[in-house]
Amino acid sequence: MPVQEIMHRSVDKQWFCPPQSQAYSLRLTWLAIGALLWAGLIFAKLVSLQVIHHKEYARLARQQQELRVAIPAPRGPIFDRTGQPLAMSIPVESVFVNPLRIPDMGVASEILARILRLNAGELRNRMRWAYAHQRGFLWVKRKIPNAQAEQLRSLHLEWIDFETESQRHYPNGTLAAHVLGSVDHEEKGNAGIEMTLDRELRGREGWEMILTDVKRRGIDSQMATEAHAGTPLTLTIDSRIQFAAERELVKGIEARHARTGSIVVMNPYNGEILALANYPAFNPNEPPKPGEDSFGRFDLAVSVPFEPGSVFKVVTLAAALETTNLRPDSPINCNKGVLRLPGRVIHDSHRGYGVLPMQEVFEKSSNIGAIQIGFRVGSQNMYEYVRRFGFGSTTGLRLPAESAGLFRRLDRWGKTSLASIAMGQEVSTTSIQLARACAAIANGGLLVKPKLILKQGGQPTPMESPQRILRPQTAITMRQMMEGVVLRGTAKGRARIAGYTSGGKTGTAQIFDVKSHRYTHQYNASFMGFAPVTNPAFIVVVTLNGTSGSTGMGAGAAAPVFKAVATEALRVLDVPRDLPDLNPEPERESPADADDLSIADLGSGEPNVMEELAAQQSAPGAAVYASSDVVSADAAPAEAGPKVPNFRGKTMRAVVEEASAIGLPVLFDGSGIARAQVPAPGTVLHAGERVRVQFAR
């Protein structure tokens, strides 16, 4: 057989397959193709999971497996100058639940309400709302007592969880409450130093990553960011003197049936505040109750100004010693107790005086004598020296809502403004401003800035350079004349301290009612002084508001409080005695309390400056004070305006809208809901007046 034929037949056999074999081969081919496609899809999915979308799926896995927990930073502690704690943060437990994991909300709410003393129905409704809105987190109660936390833990219920939070604690309760302030439920400062230095005290929180199982139980943890504690503060406050000031303030208020009061004790050389007390007091450990009057939390010594009355004569006589040839023995004509001015008549109370040495004018607190001295000083010099003493501007004390008071520009003075200012009218001050002015007399003529922070983070805070406002000899002379007030004048027998020399000045201001626009028969009694006279260790300013009668004036109400506080401060500071260590002989108290009180008739043509003071300086719940040297006659009524609506309980936006609708000028303090307002609802607002609304959360 030829070779070609053999090869042809071989090829035919090679390409010839039975039908069954061809089907089997085809199935294998498609199976191989399907396997390749499946492998390709798996590979593509792996590329998608591990390469393209790796970060996204890793993030979702971490969300399921990891729990990011904030680590709160402990709020910085606050100490007094001796190292005694005034405010600290302690760890407490807060309880929360996951409503999506609770098997029976009725039973759960009953268990939690019984232990935590909550309303079971309200808690059950909150749980159901959270479940309906797919909320996996619900606070049950925050910052619970340790006993309640332990009782809940003993139940071993998986749907109950705890978080450790920080709670601010004030170990001394009401002590220095107005200085310290308080914090809200998030530990943010909302008053006092806690508010002013909130950023420094809060610190910086950290984060911790917790690896959890399917039931969100912790397996492992890792610190992501470390928490940094807040900065510790050391105040200039001395707790011992602060305690004495608050104690004696309460005694003085109860004895004279006053409504409010304040005391400031200050080192005159560096401005360090040793005590700052206010009444009424409050406990910063307790949050404000619904409907509670916020006035009790006002720092009266810093935020509420008043007409100073006769204590302001210190400025008048200091200006006279600096700008005129008047000296303590210079004769001053007191006009037998009557002085006629354009549109008004001034009377010294009780009895009039003839010619007196300037020293006795000061000791007897003759308003007519002070006016005559003011005339010698002149308007320009008086304006300059009032400004030199810092009146009309804030002191820069690191407390919120400090008032600058009110002292009008010289071009706005009226015909009798010089006479009024010379005896402490037409100017409003705060107690802290009076303390700074008194310190300038005590330290030799330097105006110092009040200081409340002694150390910040362990580092002493620098003292600002004082400004000389008086010659040293002027300050010495004023100290001697203020000692005369204690020895022979209106404070005789009331401000003298056993074993020590002391000096000071009494003052009585009649309270001005912003509703009726008239003076009342209640007083703002004050006394500012120092001890010892030669080298004063401190100054003390006492103010009692709402006293009445002859014993409610400066000498009878405030001077004894000064004596008690100064006696305790001298003991605490271990100041050497400068008088023989003998009990002084009992002295007859001066009956001339009312020498701080003069009567003036305001003519209808003379503008009533207290109307302006009432509109500009009133604070929520606070009275505006007018010097008791003047009793207002019926002045010409101001132009009537709209009636003041009731803003209490409304948001700031609602207040703005309502006030704008009727053209009512409003001053806003704070944030949140309106809690207090001045003037009261229904009061007719006169031209130039404004409404002040206090907001709080």
C-alpha positions in Angstrom: 0.0 0.0 0.0 1.4 3.3 -1.0 2.6 5.5 1.8 0.3 8.4 0.9 -2.8 6.2 1.3 -1.6 4.9 4.6 -1.1 8.4 5.9 -4.5 9.5 4.6 -6.2 6.7 6.4 -4.3 7.5 9.6 -5.5 11.0 9.5 -9.1 10.0 9.0 -9.0 7.8 12.0 -7.4 10.6 14.1 -10.2 13.1 13.3 -13.0 10.7 13.6 -14.6 10.5 17.1 -17.8 8.8 18.2 -20.7 11.1 19.2 -20.5 10.2 22.9 -16.9 11.2 23.1 -17.6 14.5 21.5 -20.4 15.4 24.1 -18.1 14.5 26.9 -15.3 16.7 25.6 -17.7 19.6 25.1 -18.9 19.3 28.7 -15.3 19.3 29.9 -14.6 22.4 27.9 -17.6 24.4 29.3 -16.8 23.2 32.8 -13.2 24.4 32.4 -14.5 27.7 31.1 -16.9 28.1 34.0 -14.2 27.2 36.5 -12.0 29.8 35.0 -14.8 32.4 35.1 -15.6 31.5 38.8 -11.9 31.7 39.7 -11.8 35.0 37.9 -14.8 36.4 39.8 -13.3 35.2 43.1 -10.0 36.8 42.3 -11.8 40.0 41.3 -13.7 40.0 44.6 -10.5 39.3 46.5 -8.9 42.2 44.7 -11.9 44.4 45.5 -11.9 43.4 49.2 -8.1 43.4 49.7 -7.0 46.1 47.4 -9.6 48.4 46.0 -12.0 48.6 49.0 -9.7 47.4 51.7 -9.7 50.6 53.8 -13.5 50.9 53.7 -14.1 47.3 54.9 -11.4 47.5 57.4 -13.1 50.6 58.8 -16.4 48.9 59.0 -14.8 45.9 60.8 -13.2 48.2 63.3 -16.5 49.8 64.0 -17.9 46.5 64.9 -15.0 45.2 66.8 -13.6 48.4 68.4 -15.1 50.9 70.7 -13.7 54.4 70.9 -14.1 55.7 74.5 -13.3 59.3 75.6 -11.1 59.6 78.6 -12.2 62.8 80.4 -9.4 65.0 81.6 -9.6 65.8 85.3 -10.5 69.4 85.8 -7.8 71.3 87.5 -8.1 71.8 91.3 -8.4 75.1 93.0 -6.6 75.9 96.2 -6.5 78.9 98.6 -3.2 80.6 99.3 -2.4 78.2 102.2 -2.9 75.1 100.0 -6.4 74.2 101.3 -8.6 72.7 98.5 -11.5 74.9 97.4 -12.6 72.9 94.4 -11.7 69.4 93.1 -12.9 66.8 90.6 -13.7 63.3 91.8 -14.6 60.2 89.6 -18.2 59.1 89.6 -20.2 56.6 87.7 -22.9 57.3 85.1 -25.3 54.6 83.9 -26.6 54.1 80.4 -28.4 51.3 78.4 -28.7 50.1 74.8 -32.5 50.1 74.2 -32.0 47.7 71.3 -30.7 45.0 73.6 -33.2 45.3 76.4 -35.4 42.2 76.5 -38.3 43.7 78.5 -38.5 47.5 78.8 -41.2 47.4 81.4 -39.1 45.2 83.7 -36.0 47.2 82.9 -37.6 50.5 83.7 -38.9 49.2 87.0 -35.5 47.9 88.1 -33.6 51.0 87.2 -36.2 53.4 88.6 -36.3 51.6 91.9 -32.5 51.8 92.4 -31.9 55.2 90.9 -35.1 56.8 92.3 -36.5 57.7 89.0 -40.0 57.8 87.5 -40.5 54.3 86.0 -43.1 55.5 83.5 -41.0 58.4 82.2 -38.0 56.1 81.9 -40.0 53.5 80.0 -41.2 56.1 77.5 -37.7 57.3 76.9 -36.6 53.7 76.3 -39.4 53.1 73.8 -38.7 56.4 72.0 -35.0 55.4 71.7 -35.9 51.9 70.4 -38.4 53.3 67.9 -35.7 55.6 66.5 -33.0 52.8 66.5 -30.9 54.6 69.1 -28.4 52.2 70.7 -27.5 54.6 73.5 -29.5 56.2 76.2 -28.4 57.9 79.4 -30.4 56.7 82.4 -28.8 58.8 85.1 -25.5 60.6 85.2 -23.1 60.9 88.1 -24.8 58.6 90.5 -23.7 57.7 94.1 -21.3 54.8 94.5 -23.9 52.8 96.4 -26.3 52.9 93.5 -23.6 52.0 91.1 -22.6 48.9 93.2 -26.2 47.9 93.5 -26.7 47.9 89.7 -23.5 46.1 89.1 -24.5 43.3 91.4 -27.4 42.5 89.1 -25.0 41.4 86.3 -27.4 42.5 83.5 -25.7 42.8 80.1 -27.8 45.7 79.0 -26.7 48.0 81.8 -23.4 49.8 81.2 -21.4 52.4 83.1 -19.1 55.2 82.2 -16.8 56.9 84.6 -17.2 60.7 84.6 -15.8 63.5 86.6 -17.8 65.5 89.1 -16.8 68.9 90.5 -16.8 69.0 94.3 -16.5 72.0 96.6 -15.4 70.6 100.0 -16.2 73.8 101.9 -19.7 74.2 100.6 -20.7 77.9 100.4 -17.2 79.2 101.3 -16.0 81.6 98.6 -18.8 80.4 96.3 -19.1 83.7 94.4 -15.3 83.7 93.8 -15.2 80.0 92.7 -18.4 79.9 90.7 -19.8 76.6 89.6 -19.9 74.2 86.6 -22.7 72.7 84.6 -23.4 68.9 84.0 -20.6 68.8 81.4 -18.2 70.4 83.8 -18.0 73.7 81.9 -17.6 76.7 84.1 -20.7 78.9 84.2 -19.7 81.4 87.0 -16.8 82.8 88.9 -13.2 81.6 88.3 -14.6 78.4 87.0 -16.0 80.4 84.1 -13.2 83.0 83.6 -10.5 80.3 83.5 -12.5 77.5 82.1 -10.1 76.8 79.2 -7.2 76.4 81.6 -9.1 74.3 84.2 -10.7 71.9 81.7 -7.6 70.4 80.3 -7.6 68.1 77.2 -9.5 64.8 77.1 -7.9 61.6 75.7 -9.2 58.5 73.8 -9.0 54.8 74.4 -9.6 52.0 71.8 -11.3 48.9 73.2 -11.5 45.6 71.3 -14.9 44.0 72.0 -16.7 40.7 71.3 -20.0 40.2 69.6 -21.8 41.4 72.7 -19.7 44.6 72.9 -17.8 43.3 75.9 -14.2 44.5 76.3 -11.5 42.1 75.4 -8.4 44.3 75.1 -7.7 48.0 75.2 -5.1 50.4 73.8 -4.5 54.0 74.7 -4.9 56.2 71.6 -4.5 59.7 73.1 -3.6 60.4 76.7 -5.7 62.8 78.7 -4.1 65.9 80.0 -5.4 67.2 83.3 -6.5 70.8 83.7 -4.2 73.4 85.2 -4.3 73.7 89.0 -4.9 77.2 90.4 -3.9 78.8 93.6 -6.0 81.8 94.6 -5.0 84.7 96.8 -8.0 83.9 99.0 -7.2 83.0 102.6 -9.9 80.5 103.7 -9.5 81.6 107.4 -10.2 85.3 106.6 -12.8 84.3 104.0 -14.7 82.3 106.6 -14.5 85.1 109.1 -15.8 87.6 106.5 -18.7 85.4 105.6 -19.6 84.7 109.2 -19.5 88.4 110.2 -21.4 89.5 107.1 -24.3 87.1 108.0 -24.2 88.4 111.6 -24.3 92.0 110.5 -27.1 91.4 108.0 -29.2 89.6 110.6 -28.5 92.2 113.3 -29.6 95.1 111.0 -32.2 93.2 109.0 -30.5 93.9 105.8 -31.2 92.1 102.5 -27.8 91.7 100.9 -24.2 92.6 101.6 -20.6 92.2 100.6 -17.1 92.4 102.1 -13.7 92.8 100.4 -10.4 92.2 102.2 -7.3 93.1 100.2 -3.6 93.5 100.5 -3.0 97.2 99.6 0.5 96.7 98.3 0.0 94.0 95.7 -3.8 93.9 95.3 -4.2 90.3 96.4 -7.8 89.6 97.5 -7.7 87.9 100.8 -11.5 87.6 101.1 -14.5 88.4 98.9 -17.8 87.6 100.6 -21.3 88.1 99.4 -24.8 87.6 100.9 -26.9 85.7 100.1 -24.6 82.8 99.5 -25.2 79.6 97.5 -23.8 76.1 97.5 -22.0 75.4 94.2 -22.4 71.7 94.8 -26.1 72.1 94.2 -27.3 73.1 90.7 -29.9 75.8 90.5 -33.5 74.6 91.1 -36.2 75.3 88.5 -37.7 78.7 89.2 -34.9 79.6 91.6 -34.0 83.3 91.7 -30.6 83.7 90.2 -29.9 86.8 92.2 -28.4 84.7 95.0 -25.5 83.8 92.7 -24.7 87.3 91.7 -21.2 88.5 92.8 -22.5 91.8 94.4 -19.0 93.1 95.2 -18.0 93.0 91.6 -21.1 93.2 89.5 -23.6 95.5 91.3 -22.7 99.2 91.5 -24.2 101.8 93.8 -23.8 105.4 94.8 -21.1 105.4 97.5 -22.2 108.3 99.6 -19.9 109.7 102.2 -17.1 107.2 101.8 -16.4 109.0 98.5 -15.3 112.0 100.5 -11.9 110.3 100.8 -11.4 111.1 97.1 -12.6 114.7 97.5 -10.2 115.5 100.4 -7.3 113.7 98.7 -7.9 115.8 95.6 -8.0 119.0 97.8 -4.6 118.1 99.5 -3.1 117.6 96.0 -4.5 120.6 94.1 -5.2 123.3 96.7 -3.5 124.8 99.7 -6.0 123.2 102.0 -4.6 121.3 104.9 -6.2 119.3 107.8 -6.4 122.4 110.0 -7.6 124.8 107.2 -11.0 126.4 108.2 -14.0 125.3 106.2 -17.3 127.2 106.4 -20.2 124.8 106.8 -22.8 127.6 106.5 -24.6 126.6 109.7 -25.9 123.5 108.0 -27.7 125.1 105.0 -26.3 125.6 101.5 -28.3 127.0 98.7 -27.4 125.9 95.2 -29.1 126.5 91.8 -32.3 124.6 92.0 -31.6 122.8 95.3 -30.9 123.3 99.0 -28.4 121.1 101.0 -29.0 120.5 104.7 -26.6 118.8 107.1 -28.7 116.5 109.2 -29.5 117.0 112.9 -27.6 120.2 113.4 -25.5 122.6 111.3 -21.9 123.4 111.7 -20.2 126.8 111.4 -16.5 127.0 110.6 -14.7 123.7 111.1 -11.1 122.5 110.4 -11.0 120.3 107.3 -10.1 117.4 109.6 -13.3 117.8 111.5 -15.4 118.2 108.4 -14.1 114.8 107.4 -14.6 113.3 110.9 -18.2 114.6 111.2 -18.9 113.8 107.6 -20.4 117.2 106.8 -21.7 117.2 103.3 -21.8 121.0 103.1 -18.2 121.1 104.2 -17.3 118.5 101.6 -19.1 120.6 98.9 -17.1 123.7 100.0 -13.9 121.7 99.6 -15.1 120.4 96.2 -15.6 124.0 95.1 -12.0 124.7 96.0 -10.8 121.7 94.0 -12.8 122.7 90.9 -14.6 120.5 88.3 -11.5 119.8 86.1 -9.4 118.6 89.0 -12.2 116.7 90.6 -12.9 114.8 87.4 -9.2 114.0 87.0 -8.8 112.6 90.5 -12.0 110.6 90.4 -10.6 109.0 87.2 -7.2 108.6 88.8 -8.7 106.5 91.6 -10.1 104.2 88.9 -13.8 105.0 89.1 -15.8 104.7 85.9 -13.6 101.7 84.6 -13.3 98.1 85.5 -10.5 97.0 87.8 -9.5 94.0 85.6 -10.3 91.5 88.3 -10.6 88.0 86.7 -14.2 87.5 87.5 -17.1 87.6 85.0 -19.5 90.4 84.6 -17.5 93.1 86.4 -19.2 96.4 86.3 -17.4 99.6 85.6 -19.9 101.7 87.5 -20.8 105.1 86.1 -18.9 108.3 86.1 -20.0 110.8 83.5 -17.8 112.8 81.2 -17.1 116.3 82.3 -19.1 117.8 79.4 -22.2 116.1 80.7 -22.0 117.5 84.2 -24.9 119.7 85.4 -24.8 122.9 87.3 -24.6 121.2 90.7 -22.7 118.0 89.6 -19.5 119.2 91.3 -21.3 119.6 94.6 -23.0 116.2 94.2 -19.8 114.3 93.4 -17.9 116.0 96.2 -20.2 114.2 98.7 -20.5 110.9 96.8 -23.4 111.4 94.4 -23.6 111.3 90.6 -21.1 108.4 90.6 -21.7 104.7 91.0 -19.1 102.3 92.2 -18.7 98.7 93.1 -17.2 97.4 96.4 -14.1 96.2 94.5 -13.5 99.7 93.1 -13.8 101.2 96.6 -11.3 98.6 97.8 -8.8 99.7 95.2 -9.3 103.4 96.1 -8.9 102.7 99.8 -5.7 100.6 99.0 -4.2 103.7 97.3 -4.5 105.6 100.6 -3.2 102.7 102.6 -0.1 101.9 100.4 1.2 105.5 100.0 -0.6 106.7 96.9 -0.3 103.8 94.4 -3.3 102.4 92.4 -2.9 98.6 92.3 -4.8 96.1 90.2 -6.8 93.7 92.3 -5.4 90.2 92.0 -7.2 86.9 92.5 -4.8 84.3 90.9 -1.7 83.7 93.0 -0.3 80.7 91.0 -1.3 79.1 87.8 0.1 75.6 87.2 2.5 76.1 90.0 4.0 79.3 88.5 3.4 82.6 90.3 1.4 85.0 88.3 3.1 88.3 87.7 2.0 91.5 89.4 1.2 94.5 87.2 3.2 97.6 88.0 1.1 100.0 90.2 0.4 103.6 89.1 1.2 106.5 91.3 -1.9 108.7 91.7 -1.1 110.6 95.0 2.0 112.0 96.6 3.1 109.8 99.5 2.6 112.7 101.9 -1.0 113.1 100.8 -1.7 109.4 101.5 -0.1 109.7 104.9 -2.2 112.7 105.8 -5.4 111.0 104.6 -4.6 107.9 106.8 -4.2 110.2 109.8 -7.6 111.9 109.0 -9.2 108.5 108.6 -7.9 107.5 111.9 -9.6 110.5 113.3 -12.9 109.2 112.1 -12.4 106.1 114.2 -11.1 108.0 117.3 -13.4 111.0 117.3 -15.8 111.0 114.3 -18.8 109.0 113.1 -17.2 105.6 113.7 -16.1 106.4 117.3 -16.4 103.4 119.5 -17.4 101.1 116.6 -14.3 100.5 114.5 -11.5 100.8 117.1 -9.6 97.5 117.4 -8.0 96.4 120.7 -4.2 96.6 120.4 -4.1 98.2 117.0 -4.6 101.6 115.4 -7.2 101.7 112.6 -8.6 104.2 110.2 -11.7 104.4 107.9 -14.7 106.2 106.6 -18.4 105.6 107.1 -21.0 106.0 104.4 -24.8 105.8 104.1 -26.6 105.7 100.8 -30.4 105.8 100.4 -31.7 103.1 98.0 -33.3 104.3 94.8 -36.3 102.3 93.7 -36.2 101.8 89.9 -40.0 101.1 89.8 -41.3 104.2 91.4 -38.2 106.3 90.5 -38.0 107.6 94.1 -35.7 107.2 97.0 -36.8 104.8 99.7 -36.2 104.9 103.5 -33.8 102.0 103.3 -30.0 102.4 103.2 -26.9 101.0 101.8 -24.5 101.2 104.8 -20.8 101.1 104.1 -17.4 101.4 105.8 -14.0 101.2 104.3 -10.9 101.2 106.4 -7.5 99.6 107.3 -5.3 98.6 110.1 -2.7 99.4 111.5 -2.6 103.0 110.4 1.2 103.5 110.0 1.8 100.3 108.0 -1.6 98.9 107.0 -1.6 95.1 106.5 -4.9 95.1 104.6 -8.0 97.1 103.8 -11.6 96.1 104.4 -14.7 97.4 102.6 -18.1 96.4 104.1 -21.4 97.1 102.4 -24.8 96.2 103.8 -27.9 96.7 101.6 -31.4 97.3 102.8 -30.9 98.5 106.3 -33.2 101.1 107.9 -33.3 103.5 110.9 -30.5 105.3 112.7 -28.7 102.0 113.5 -28.8 101.0 109.8 -26.4 103.7 108.7 -22.7 103.3 108.0 -21.5 103.7 111.5 -24.1 101.6 113.2 -24.3 98.8 110.7 -21.0 98.4 108.7 -18.4 99.7 111.1 -18.9 96.9 113.7 -18.6 94.3 110.9 -15.3 95.9 109.8 -14.0 95.7 113.4 -14.8 92.0 113.7 -13.3 91.1 110.3 -10.2 93.2 110.8 -9.6 91.7 114.3 -9.7 88.2 112.9 -7.5 89.1 109.9 -4.9 90.7 112.2 -4.8 87.5 114.2 -4.6 85.2 111.2 -1.8 87.3 109.6 0.0 87.6 112.9 0.4 91.4 112.6 2.4 92.9 115.5 0.4 95.2 117.7 1.1 98.9 117.6 -0.8 99.9 120.7 -0.2 98.8 124.4 -1.5 95.4 125.0 -4.3 96.6 127.2 -8.1 96.5 126.9 -9.2 100.0 125.8 -11.6 101.8 128.1 -15.2 101.6 127.0 -16.0 104.5 124.8 -19.4 106.1 124.3 -20.6 105.5 120.8 -21.1 108.6 118.8 -24.7 109.4 118.4 -24.1 111.2 115.2 -24.8 108.3 112.9 -27.0 110.4 110.7 -24.1 112.9 110.0 -23.6 110.8 106.9 -27.2 111.7 105.9 -28.0 115.0 104.5 -31.2 116.4 102.9 -31.4 118.2 99.6 -34.3 119.6 97.7 -34.0 118.9 94.0 -35.6 121.6 91.9 -37.7 120.6 89.0 -35.3 122.2 86.6 -32.4 120.1 87.8 -32.1 116.7 86.0 -32.4 113.8 88.2 -29.2 111.9 87.6 -30.4 108.9 89.5 -32.8 108.2 86.6 -29.8 107.7 84.4 -28.1 105.6 87.0 -31.1 103.4 87.4 -31.3 102.8 83.6 -27.6 102.1 83.1 -26.4 100.3 86.2 -29.3 98.2 87.4 -28.8 94.4 87.6 -31.3 91.6 87.9 -33.0 91.6 91.3 -30.7 94.4 92.5 -31.6 97.8 93.8 -29.9 100.9 92.5 -28.5 103.0 95.3 -28.7 106.8 95.7 -26.6 108.6 98.3 -28.5 109.2 101.5 -27.1 112.7 101.4 -30.0 113.5 99.2 -33.7 112.8 99.6 -35.5 113.2 96.2 -38.3 115.6 95.9 -40.9 115.0 93.2 -38.9 115.6 90.0 -40.4 116.4 86.7 -41.7 113.1 85.3 -39.8 111.6 82.4 -41.5 110.9 79.1 -43.5 107.6 79.5 -42.7 104.8 77.1 -43.9 101.2 76.6 -44.7 98.8 79.4 -42.1 96.2 80.1 -43.4 92.7 79.2 -42.6 89.5 81.2 -39.5 87.9 79.6 -39.0 85.2 82.2 -38.9 81.7 80.8 -38.4 82.8 77.2 -35.4 82.1 74.9 -33.1 84.9 73.9 -34.5 84.8 70.4 -38.1 85.2 71.7 -37.0 88.1 73.9 -35.3 89.8 70.9 -38.3 89.4 68.7 -40.8 90.7 71.3 -38.6 93.6 72.4 -38.0 94.6 68.7 -41.7 94.5 68.0 -42.4 97.2 70.6 -39.1 99.1 70.2 -37.8 98.2 73.7 -34.0 98.6 74.3 -32.7 95.4 76.1 -29.4 94.5 77.6 -28.6 90.7 77.6 -26.5 88.9 80.3 -25.7 85.2 80.0 -27.3 82.5 77.8 -30.1 80.1 77.8 -33.5 81.0 79.2 -34.5 84.3 80.7 -34.5 84.0 84.5 -34.7 87.5 85.8 -35.2 91.1 84.6 -35.1 94.7 85.7 -37.4 96.6 85.7 -40.1 94.2 86.7 -42.9 93.3 84.2 -45.5 95.9 83.8 -43.2 98.8 84.6 -43.5 101.8 82.3 -40.2 102.4 80.6 -39.2 106.1 80.4 -37.0 107.7 77.8 -33.3 106.7 78.0 -34.0 103.6 80.1 -33.2 100.0 79.2 -34.3 96.6 80.3 -31.7 94.2 81.6 -32.5 90.5 81.2 -30.4 87.7 82.8 -30.3 84.4 81.0 -29.2 81.1 82.6 -29.4 77.4 81.6 
